[in-house]
Amino acid sequence: MKNLPAGMQAHLDEGTTTLCWCWKVTRSDGVVLGFTDHDNPLTFAGVQFEPESGFAASEIRAGSELNVDSQDGEGVLSSDRITEADIVGGHYDNAAVEVWRVNWAAVSQRVLMRRGSIGEVRRGKIAFTAEMRSLAHLLDQATGRTYQYSCDAALGDGRCKVNLAGASFNGTGAVTSLIRDRSFRTSGLVSFPAGWFDHGILSWTSGPNAGREAEVVLHGKSGSVVSLSLLEAPVVEIAAGHEFTIVAGCDKRHSTCFAKFSNIANFRGFPHIPGQDAVVRYAKKSGLNDGQPL
């Protein structure tokens, strides 16, 4: 049960109310947006909540269990504040959301109904639907390390300790021609062997995608012709002349850590952990499974 401010409670006791919903969204890039289902702009706590944004929410659902309660927010992509490029670019991924019940006639009378974050975002031709998850979703996140064959460190972080500043791990190039929406031929990477930038990170430095990053799936080379394929198509279509920087990738395997990075002392996987084949072994008269100590 929520304890309402005295002014808000007095307003509710009147019987006739002037209430609306307000949503405060803090994106992953720090931009704060405010929306309301009232027909006039509202301002409180330093945030302007704009109407006519095409942003509306479903009913609030909450239970006493630890299940993740969700609420859907719908909006239109024609808004100047919510663009398809920002959604595709990940600015709304896990964005923090506050849901307020506000007396639009006196915005000081308000109560915070829920905090959460944006989960799945579904897009159509002119609209989107964003799932607003309650804070209970944080309880579903795995903590600690996982015993697995591959390395669980991020390349170049404090646990991996590979120095990615070296020239052998970095490259620069420019798009020379397109193959598909996410594949292109490039200049500037002829000195690197094929596959060197598989699983690497490409950062655009010019063009409409400047400042955005993309994961490289495949780094191909045929003679002096070098091609790159990205995991996802860029937010804005790429074109010849767009420049980028790129960092070598790692497939998290024991052999790659040894041969490519000479960093086996910091390998964070368990390459000798028994696999599923150990579970289905059976005793036999000859060979290693005869019951004797190994």
C-alpha positions as CSV (number, residue, x, y, z in Angstrom):
1,M,0.0,0.0,0.0
2,K,1.3,3.4,-0.9
3,N,1.3,6.4,1.4
4,L,-0.1,9.3,-0.5
5,P,0.9,12.9,0.1
6,A,-1.6,14.9,2.1
7,G,-2.6,17.1,-0.9
8,M,-3.0,14.1,-3.2
9,Q,-5.2,12.3,-0.7
10,A,-7.3,15.3,-0.1
11,H,-7.8,15.7,-3.9
12,L,-8.9,12.0,-4.1
13,D,-11.3,12.5,-1.2
14,E,-13.2,15.2,-3.1
15,G,-14.7,12.6,-5.4
16,T,-14.2,14.6,-8.6
17,T,-10.6,14.4,-9.7
18,T,-8.3,15.8,-12.4
19,L,-5.8,13.0,-12.7
20,C,-3.5,11.9,-15.6
21,W,-0.6,9.6,-16.2
22,C,3.0,10.8,-16.7
23,W,5.9,8.7,-17.9
24,K,9.5,9.7,-17.4
25,V,12.0,7.8,-19.6
26,T,15.8,8.0,-19.0
27,R,17.5,6.5,-22.1
28,S,20.8,4.7,-22.1
29,D,22.6,7.7,-23.5
30,G,21.3,9.9,-20.6
31,V,18.6,11.7,-22.5
32,V,15.5,12.3,-20.3
33,L,12.0,12.4,-22.0
34,G,8.6,13.0,-20.5
35,F,5.2,12.0,-21.8
36,T,1.7,12.4,-20.5
37,D,-1.8,11.4,-21.6
38,H,-3.1,14.9,-20.6
39,D,-3.9,17.3,-23.4
40,N,-1.5,20.0,-22.2
41,P,2.2,20.0,-21.3
42,L,3.1,19.4,-17.7
43,T,6.3,20.2,-15.9
44,F,7.6,19.0,-12.6
45,A,11.0,17.8,-11.1
46,G,12.7,19.6,-13.9
47,V,11.2,17.5,-16.7
48,Q,8.6,18.6,-19.3
49,F,6.0,16.0,-20.0
50,E,4.6,16.5,-23.5
51,P,1.2,15.5,-24.8
52,E,0.2,14.5,-28.3
53,S,3.3,12.3,-28.5
54,G,1.3,9.2,-29.4
55,F,2.6,7.6,-26.2
56,A,0.0,5.6,-24.2
57,A,0.3,2.8,-21.7
58,S,-1.7,-0.2,-20.7
59,E,-3.1,-0.9,-17.2
60,I,-0.6,-1.4,-14.4
61,R,-0.4,-5.1,-13.3
62,A,1.2,-6.0,-10.0
63,G,1.2,-9.1,-7.8
64,S,2.5,-10.2,-4.5
65,E,4.7,-12.9,-6.0
66,L,8.2,-12.3,-7.4
67,N,7.0,-12.6,-11.0
68,V,8.1,-9.8,-13.3
69,D,5.1,-7.5,-13.7
70,S,4.9,-5.8,-17.1
71,Q,3.1,-2.9,-18.7
72,D,3.1,-2.0,-22.4
73,G,3.7,1.5,-23.7
74,E,2.7,2.3,-27.3
75,G,3.9,5.2,-29.4
76,V,4.2,6.5,-33.0
77,L,7.4,6.8,-34.9
78,S,6.3,10.1,-36.5
79,S,7.2,11.9,-33.2
80,D,10.3,14.2,-33.3
81,R,11.3,12.9,-29.9
82,I,10.9,9.2,-30.6
83,T,12.6,8.1,-33.8
84,E,13.1,4.7,-35.4
85,A,16.9,5.4,-35.6
86,D,17.0,5.8,-31.8
87,I,15.1,2.6,-31.2
88,V,17.2,0.6,-33.6
89,G,20.3,2.2,-32.2
90,G,19.6,0.8,-28.8
91,H,19.0,4.1,-26.9
92,Y,15.8,2.7,-25.4
93,D,17.3,-0.7,-24.4
94,N,16.9,-1.1,-20.6
95,A,16.0,2.6,-20.3
96,A,14.7,3.5,-16.9
97,V,11.0,4.3,-16.6
98,E,9.1,6.1,-13.9
99,V,5.3,6.0,-13.9
100,W,3.5,8.9,-12.1
101,R,-0.1,9.6,-11.2
102,V,-0.5,13.4,-11.3
103,N,-3.1,16.0,-10.6
104,W,-2.8,18.0,-13.7
105,A,-4.5,21.0,-12.1
106,A,-1.8,21.0,-9.3
107,V,1.3,19.0,-10.3
108,S,2.7,19.1,-6.8
109,Q,0.0,16.6,-6.0
110,R,1.5,13.4,-7.5
111,V,2.6,9.9,-6.5
112,L,5.2,7.6,-8.1
113,M,3.3,4.4,-9.0
114,R,6.2,2.3,-10.4
115,R,9.8,2.2,-11.4
116,G,11.0,-0.2,-14.0
117,S,12.9,-0.5,-17.3
118,I,12.1,-1.0,-21.0
119,G,12.4,-4.6,-22.2
120,E,11.4,-5.9,-25.5
121,V,10.6,-3.2,-28.2
122,R,8.4,-4.3,-31.1
123,R,8.3,-2.1,-34.2
124,G,5.8,-1.7,-37.0
125,K,5.7,0.6,-40.0
126,I,4.5,3.7,-38.1
127,A,4.4,2.6,-34.4
128,F,6.2,0.7,-31.7
129,T,5.2,-1.1,-28.5
130,A,7.7,-1.1,-25.6
131,E,7.5,-3.6,-22.7
132,M,7.9,-1.9,-19.3
133,R,9.3,-4.4,-16.8
134,S,9.1,-4.0,-13.1
135,L,12.3,-4.0,-10.9
136,A,11.7,-7.7,-10.2
137,H,13.3,-8.6,-13.5
138,L,16.7,-7.8,-11.9
139,L,16.2,-11.0,-9.8
140,D,16.3,-13.1,-13.0
141,Q,19.8,-11.9,-13.9
142,A,22.6,-14.4,-13.4
143,T,25.3,-13.4,-10.9
144,G,28.8,-14.8,-10.5
145,R,30.8,-16.9,-12.9
146,T,29.7,-19.8,-15.1
147,Y,31.8,-22.9,-15.5
148,Q,32.1,-23.3,-19.2
149,Y,34.5,-24.3,-21.9
150,S,34.9,-20.9,-23.4
151,C,36.3,-17.7,-21.8
152,D,33.8,-15.4,-20.1
153,A,35.9,-12.3,-20.1
154,A,35.5,-9.4,-22.5
155,L,38.4,-8.9,-24.8
156,G,40.7,-6.2,-23.4
157,D,39.0,-5.8,-20.0
158,G,40.6,-6.0,-16.6
159,R,40.3,-9.8,-16.4
160,C,41.5,-10.4,-20.0
161,K,44.3,-7.9,-19.8
162,V,45.1,-7.9,-23.6
163,N,46.3,-4.5,-24.6
164,L,44.2,-3.6,-27.6
165,A,46.0,-0.3,-28.2
166,G,48.6,-2.1,-30.4
167,A,48.6,-1.6,-34.1
168,S,48.2,-5.4,-34.7
169,F,44.8,-5.3,-33.1
170,N,43.4,-2.1,-34.7
171,G,42.6,-1.1,-38.2
172,T,41.0,1.8,-40.1
173,G,39.2,1.6,-43.4
174,A,36.5,3.0,-45.6
175,V,33.6,1.4,-47.5
176,T,34.4,0.9,-51.2
177,S,31.3,-0.8,-52.4
178,L,28.2,-2.6,-50.9
179,I,27.5,-6.3,-51.2
180,R,24.3,-6.3,-49.1
181,D,22.7,-4.1,-46.5
182,R,25.2,-5.4,-43.8
183,S,28.1,-6.6,-46.0
184,F,30.6,-4.4,-47.9
185,R,34.0,-4.3,-49.5
186,T,36.6,-2.1,-47.8
187,S,40.0,-0.5,-48.1
188,G,42.7,-0.2,-45.5
189,L,42.7,-3.7,-44.1
190,V,44.8,-5.6,-46.7
191,S,47.6,-6.3,-44.3
192,F,45.4,-8.3,-41.9
193,P,44.7,-12.0,-42.5
194,A,41.2,-13.2,-43.2
195,G,39.2,-13.8,-40.1
196,W,41.3,-11.5,-38.0
197,F,38.4,-9.2,-37.2
198,D,35.7,-11.9,-36.8
199,H,33.7,-11.1,-33.7
200,G,35.4,-7.7,-33.5
201,I,33.9,-4.3,-33.0
202,L,33.5,-1.7,-35.8
203,S,33.0,1.9,-35.0
204,W,31.8,4.3,-37.7
205,T,33.7,7.6,-37.8
206,S,32.0,9.3,-40.7
207,G,28.6,9.3,-42.4
208,P,25.1,9.2,-40.8
209,N,26.1,6.3,-38.5
210,A,29.1,8.1,-37.0
211,G,29.5,7.3,-33.3
212,R,27.7,4.0,-33.5
213,E,29.2,0.5,-33.1
214,A,28.5,-2.8,-34.8
215,E,29.7,-6.4,-34.3
216,V,31.6,-8.0,-37.1
217,V,30.5,-11.5,-38.0
218,L,32.8,-12.3,-40.9
219,H,36.1,-10.8,-42.1
220,G,36.9,-12.2,-45.6
221,K,39.9,-11.6,-47.9
222,S,40.5,-12.7,-51.5
223,G,43.8,-11.4,-52.8
224,S,43.7,-7.6,-52.2
225,V,39.9,-7.5,-51.9
226,V,38.7,-7.3,-48.2
227,S,35.1,-7.7,-47.2
228,L,33.3,-7.3,-43.8
229,S,29.8,-8.6,-42.8
230,L,28.1,-7.1,-39.7
231,L,25.8,-8.9,-37.3
232,E,23.0,-6.4,-37.9
233,A,22.3,-3.9,-40.6
234,P,23.3,-0.3,-39.6
235,V,20.6,2.1,-38.4
236,V,21.1,4.2,-41.5
237,E,22.1,2.7,-44.8
238,I,25.9,2.7,-45.4
239,A,27.5,4.0,-48.6
240,A,30.8,4.1,-50.3
241,G,33.2,6.5,-48.6
242,H,31.9,5.9,-45.0
243,E,35.0,5.5,-42.7
244,F,35.4,3.4,-39.7
245,T,37.8,2.0,-37.1
246,I,37.9,-1.7,-36.2
247,V,39.2,-3.8,-33.3
248,A,40.2,-7.5,-33.6
249,G,37.7,-10.0,-32.2
250,C,37.9,-13.1,-30.1
251,D,35.8,-16.3,-30.3
252,K,36.6,-17.1,-26.6
253,R,38.3,-20.4,-27.4
254,H,41.4,-21.7,-25.7
255,S,43.4,-22.1,-28.9
256,T,42.6,-18.6,-30.1
257,C,43.7,-17.1,-26.8
258,F,47.0,-18.9,-27.2
259,A,47.7,-18.4,-30.9
260,K,46.2,-15.0,-31.6
261,F,46.7,-13.1,-28.4
262,S,49.5,-15.0,-26.5
263,N,47.4,-14.5,-23.4
264,I,46.8,-18.1,-22.2
265,A,47.8,-17.2,-18.7
266,N,44.7,-15.0,-18.4
267,F,42.3,-17.4,-20.1
268,R,39.0,-17.3,-18.1
269,G,37.4,-20.5,-19.4
270,F,37.6,-24.1,-18.3
271,P,38.8,-26.0,-21.4
272,H,39.4,-29.3,-19.5
273,I,36.0,-29.5,-17.8
274,P,34.3,-32.8,-18.7
275,G,31.7,-32.5,-21.4
276,Q,28.5,-34.4,-22.0
277,D,30.4,-37.3,-23.4
278,A,31.6,-38.1,-19.8
279,V,27.9,-38.6,-18.8
280,V,27.2,-41.3,-21.4
281,R,30.4,-43.3,-21.0
282,Y,30.0,-46.9,-20.0
283,A,32.4,-49.6,-18.7
284,K,33.9,-52.0,-21.2
285,K,36.6,-54.7,-21.1
286,S,39.1,-52.9,-23.2
287,G,40.1,-49.3,-23.4
288,L,40.0,-46.5,-20.8
289,N,36.6,-47.4,-19.4
290,D,37.4,-50.7,-17.8
291,G,36.8,-49.6,-14.2
292,Q,40.5,-49.1,-13.4
293,P,41.8,-45.8,-12.0
294,L,42.6,-43.3,-14.9
